Amino acid sequence: MVFLSKFLPALFYPLGLAFLLLAGFALRSELSRRQRAFLGGVALLLWLGGNTWLSLALARTLEWRYLPQTEPAAAPVIVLLGGDTAPASPPQPIVQPGQRAFYAAALYHQGKAGRILVSGGAIPWQSGGESATPADQMYDVLRLLDVPPEAITLERQSRNTAENARYSAEILAEWGVQRIILVTSALHMPRARALFEAQGLTVIPAPTGFAVTRASWNAAFHGGWQNFLINLIPTAGSLNLTTTVLKEYLGMAAYRLIP
């Protein structure tokens, strides 16, 4: 009964239903061969993009390049990249935190660095009229986590990862700092690390927010027949993960960062 409560609804969620309808129409004999091929191709694209196995395998190629160390190395400064928070925009009462700020605060309290540089500006046409930049949002979260204000510096100009690296490097040069701990999402780390190293910085990667964990990997690939059947149906979550992976690889290609 529990299995059916998970399996059957997935068939009627928008992505699963769209896949079934497209696949069904692609099998209709009254359609032309070209029409069936088109519908079948779209159905296949949705299935591949929303496939749990494929999305996890793709994400793992990025996320598992840099795994957290049992005893992280120390550096003078933690550079924390904005991007996984949401503002305290009504009716939301407080900033919605992501995992990056939590990990940066944990490293700070462990004594791994004495200062946190938060990098993240706003893109006006994406901000929805909110004045708080991603860096400001991170600041609010860090303060809630008992990081003292004198230990936090904000960089509010950057609009993308390349600018994160460039503007942060300028501030770090003023401080005489060349070695940093870089905190960002695991998917984002390969591109971010390469861009910061291109600025001449020595980067200690500190990824967090993993989409692919040991538990999620084992559940997908070694979870028994129940998970096998459920994973045959494309999901919006897997489609979003595949899209994020493609965004990272396209970004790396644009900056010629793919080894």
Secondary structure, DSSP 8 states (H G I E B T S, - for coil): -HHHHHHHHHHHSHHHHHHHHHHHHHT-TTS-HHHHHHHHHHHHHHHHHT-HHHHHHHHHHHHTTS---SS----SEEEEE--S-B---TT--S-B--HHHHHHHHHHHTTS-SEEEEE----GGGTTT----HHHHHHHHHHHTT--GGGEEEE----SHHHHHHHHHHHHHHHT--EEEEEEETTTHHHHHHHHHHTT-EEEEEEE--SS-HHHHHHHHSSHHHHHHHHTS--HHHHHHHHHHHHHHHHHHHTT---
